[in-house]
């Protein structure tokens, strides 16, 4: 069963909580918040909150606030990312900065962050707030580490895992931890769910990086990471395996010709031929197997089975 179907009632209540949280008495801001609310995407992170809450007990009012908080924080980071990247679209729609320009977009991101903080503080959800605030800190650190390393193109596997753990896995792991705590108030159980989410998040990011070397319609152009000088696991493996001359050529393209279609295709072809894609897929499956092993400790329930399906979606998705 799809998680969105299993949680259909809970997701409606989450929508109510989220929409209420972003309301503003400023007309322009309220219009923008309505625009944001209608384009929340797959709501994957709130789904993790609500599903882990069901696995560990019952969905509570705190669960809905935790789901709304993580969506507010996630949306705020996306709005800010679009400003930094000068992106004109997000999820197939115009980005906030494309319509209302950068200054308003930055302020909207700040507003979303503050509304998330106030939602938790106003209801005394201090542990939930600590869990998710830590994730935002780690996300920022991960992005900055990636920017620092992309200048020198000296990313090792160890550094790559550090980056994606902070940049992507932290928010998914925190969603699972927050969901568990909201229904159980059990810190040990929350930490276990955090580890579950971390493994899912690591696999999720590796899958996202693999899209760069495919030809399917995946929501971002093939070679996009190369054009942005992002060195991901398939490319790290390739540079470890190829000869010095090829490695130098790859680095030169990344630094100087990363917008040239022919040169970008050269890197893609080299990664595929060297086995970089297969290697990354193997590593991704290891993280998924770790998640399954952790999940096996849970008692049988419908929520547990839906979580298994959600984990499968992480590596089977097409975008």
C-alpha positions in Angstrom: 0.0 0.0 0.0 1.2 3.5 -0.8 2.1 5.5 2.3 0.0 8.4 1.1 -3.0 6.1 0.9 -2.4 4.5 4.3 -2.0 8.0 5.9 -4.7 9.7 3.9 -6.7 10.9 7.0 -3.5 11.9 8.8 -2.2 13.8 5.8 -5.4 15.8 5.6 -5.0 16.8 9.2 -1.4 17.6 8.6 -2.4 19.9 5.7 -4.8 21.7 8.1 -2.0 22.2 10.6 0.5 23.4 8.0 -2.0 25.8 6.4 -2.9 27.3 9.7 0.7 27.7 10.7 1.7 29.7 7.6 -1.3 32.2 7.7 -0.4 35.8 7.8 -2.2 39.1 8.2 0.0 40.6 5.6 -1.9 40.3 2.2 1.1 39.7 0.0 2.6 37.2 2.4 -0.7 35.4 2.7 -0.9 35.1 -1.1 2.6 33.7 -1.3 1.9 31.2 1.5 -1.2 30.0 -0.4 1.1 29.5 -3.4 3.6 27.6 -1.2 0.9 25.4 0.4 -0.5 24.3 -3.0 2.9 23.2 -4.2 4.2 21.1 -1.3 5.3 18.2 -3.5 5.3 14.6 -2.4 5.4 15.5 1.3 7.9 12.7 1.9 9.3 14.1 5.1 5.9 14.6 6.8 5.0 11.1 5.7 8.1 9.8 7.5 7.0 11.7 10.7 3.5 10.3 10.6 4.5 6.8 9.6 7.1 6.4 12.4 4.5 7.8 14.8 2.2 5.0 13.9 4.9 2.4 14.1 5.8 3.6 17.7 2.3 4.3 19.0 -0.5 6.6 17.9 -0.4 9.8 15.9 -0.9 12.7 18.3 -1.3 16.4 18.0 2.4 16.7 18.6 2.9 14.4 15.6 1.0 16.8 13.3 3.0 19.7 14.6 6.2 17.9 14.1 5.2 17.1 10.5 4.2 20.7 9.9 7.5 21.9 11.4 9.7 19.7 9.2 7.7 20.8 6.1 8.1 24.4 7.1 11.9 24.0 7.6 12.3 22.0 4.4 10.3 24.5 2.4 12.3 27.4 3.8 15.6 25.8 2.8 14.2 25.1 -0.7 13.2 28.8 -1.1 16.6 29.9 0.0 18.3 27.4 -2.3 16.4 28.7 -5.3 17.7 32.2 -4.5 21.3 30.9 -4.2 21.0 28.9 -7.4 19.0 31.6 -9.2 16.5 28.8 -10.1 13.4 29.8 -11.9 11.3 26.7 -11.3 10.6 24.3 -8.5 8.6 21.1 -8.8 7.5 22.2 -12.3 6.2 25.6 -11.1 7.7 29.0 -11.0 9.9 29.5 -7.9 9.1 32.2 -5.4 12.1 34.3 -6.5 11.1 34.0 -10.1 7.7 35.5 -9.4 8.4 37.9 -6.5 12.2 38.4 -6.8 15.1 37.5 -4.5 14.5 40.0 -1.6 11.0 38.8 -1.0 12.0 35.1 -1.5 14.7 35.4 1.2 12.2 37.1 3.6 9.6 34.3 2.8 12.2 31.7 3.7 12.9 33.5 7.0 9.2 33.7 7.7 8.7 30.0 7.2 11.6 29.3 9.6 10.2 31.6 12.2 6.7 30.1 11.9 8.1 26.6 12.4 10.0 27.7 15.5 6.9 29.5 16.9 4.7 26.5 16.2 6.9 24.3 18.4 7.7 26.8 21.1 4.1 27.8 21.4 3.1 24.2 22.2 6.1 23.3 24.4 7.5 20.8 21.8 11.0 21.4 23.0 12.5 18.0 22.3 11.0 17.9 18.8 12.3 21.4 18.1 15.8 20.3 19.3 15.7 17.3 17.0 14.8 19.2 13.9 16.9 22.3 14.6 19.9 20.1 14.8 19.0 18.8 11.3 18.9 22.3 9.9 22.3 23.1 11.3 23.7 19.9 9.9 22.1 20.6 6.5 23.9 24.0 6.4 27.2 22.4 7.4 26.8 19.8 4.7 26.1 22.3 1.9 29.1 24.4 3.0 31.4 21.4 3.1 30.3 20.4 -0.4 31.0 23.9 -1.6 34.4 24.0 0.0 35.4 20.6 -1.4 34.0 21.3 -4.9 36.5 24.0 -5.4 39.4 21.6 -5.1 37.6 18.5 -6.4 39.3 16.5 -3.7 36.2 14.7 -2.3 36.9 11.2 -1.0 34.2 8.6 -0.3 34.5 9.4 3.4 33.9 13.1 2.8 31.1 12.4 0.4 29.3 10.3 3.0 29.8 13.1 5.5 28.3 15.6 3.1 25.2 13.5 2.2 24.6 12.5 5.8 24.4 16.1 6.8 22.9 17.5 3.6 20.1 15.0 3.0 20.0 12.1 5.5 19.8 14.5 8.5 16.4 15.8 7.7 14.9 12.3 6.9 16.5 10.8 10.1 15.2 13.7 12.1 11.7 13.2 10.7 11.7 9.6 11.8 13.1 10.6 15.2 10.5 13.3 15.7 7.7 11.0 14.7 8.8 8.3 17.1 9.1 10.7 20.0 5.8 12.5 19.3 3.9 9.2 19.8 6.1 7.5 22.5 8.1 10.2 24.4 10.8 7.5 24.3 14.2 8.8 23.6 15.8 5.4 23.0 13.1 4.5 20.5 13.5 7.9 18.9 17.2 7.4 18.5 16.6 4.0 16.9 14.2 5.6 14.4 16.8 8.3 13.7 19.2 5.6 12.7 16.6 4.0 10.5 15.9 7.3 8.8 19.6 8.0 8.4 20.2 4.8 6.4 17.1 5.6 4.2 18.3 9.2 3.7 21.8 8.0 2.6 20.3 5.6 0.1 17.8 8.4 -1.1 20.7 10.8 -1.9 22.8 8.1 -3.7 19.7 7.3 -5.8 19.4 11.1 -6.6 23.0 11.2 -7.6 22.6 8.2 -9.9 19.9 10.1 -11.9 22.7 12.2 -13.3 24.0 9.3 -15.2 20.7 8.0 -16.6 18.6 8.9 -19.6 15.1 8.7 -18.0 12.9 11.7 -17.3 13.9 12.3 -13.7 13.0 15.9 -13.1 16.5 17.3 -13.6 18.7 17.2 -16.7 21.3 14.5 -17.1 24.7 15.8 -16.2 23.3 18.5 -13.9 25.6 17.6 -11.0 28.6 17.7 -13.4 27.6 21.2 -14.6 27.4 22.3 -10.9 30.8 20.8 -10.2 29.3 18.3 -7.7 31.5 15.2 -7.3 29.2 12.4 -6.3 29.8 8.7 -5.5 29.7 7.3 -9.1 32.3 9.9 -10.2 34.5 9.4 -7.0 34.7 5.7 -7.8 35.5 6.4 -11.4 38.4 8.8 -10.6 39.8 6.2 -8.2 39.8 3.6 -10.9 40.9 5.5 -14.0 44.5 6.4 -15.0 46.1 9.7 -14.2 45.6 11.2 -17.6 41.8 10.5 -17.6 41.5 11.7 -14.0 43.2 15.0 -15.0 40.9 15.4 -18.0 37.8 14.8 -15.8 39.0 17.5 -13.3 39.8 19.9 -16.1 36.3 19.5 -17.6 34.7 20.0 -14.1 36.7 23.2 -13.6 36.6 24.7 -17.0 34.2 23.0 -19.5 31.4 21.8 -17.3 28.8 23.4 -19.5 30.1 21.8 -22.7 27.6 19.0 -23.7 30.3 16.9 -25.4 32.7 17.1 -22.4 29.9 16.4 -19.9 28.9 13.4 -22.0 32.5 12.3 -21.9 32.4 12.1 -18.1 29.0 10.4 -18.1 30.3 7.7 -20.6 33.5 7.2 -18.5 31.5 6.8 -15.3 29.3 4.2 -16.9 32.1 2.3 -18.6 34.3 2.3 -15.4 31.4 0.8 -13.3 30.8 3.9 -11.2 27.0 3.5 -11.5 27.1 -0.2 -10.5 29.3 0.6 -7.6 27.0 3.4 -6.3 24.0 1.1 -6.7 25.8 -1.5 -4.5 26.5 1.0 -1.8 23.0 2.3 -1.9 21.6 -1.2 -1.4 23.9 -1.7 1.6 22.2 1.3 3.3 18.8 -0.1 2.4 19.7 -3.5 3.8 20.8 -1.7 7.0 17.4 0.0 7.2 15.6 -3.4 6.7 17.7 -4.9 9.5 16.6 -2.2 11.9 13.0 -2.4 10.8 13.0 -6.2 11.5 13.1 -5.5 15.3 9.7 -3.8 15.2 6.6 -5.9 16.0 4.4 -6.7 13.0 2.0 -4.0 12.0 0.4 -2.4 8.9 2.6 0.7 9.5 5.7 -1.5 9.4 4.7 -3.0 6.1 4.0 0.4 4.6 7.4 1.6 5.9 9.0 -1.3 3.9 7.1 -0.1 0.8 8.4 3.4 1.4 12.0 2.2 1.7 11.5 0.3 -1.6 10.3 3.6 -3.1 13.5 5.3 -2.0 15.5 3.2 -4.5 12.8 2.4 -7.1 11.6 5.9 -7.8 12.0 7.5 -11.2 12.6 11.1 -10.0 
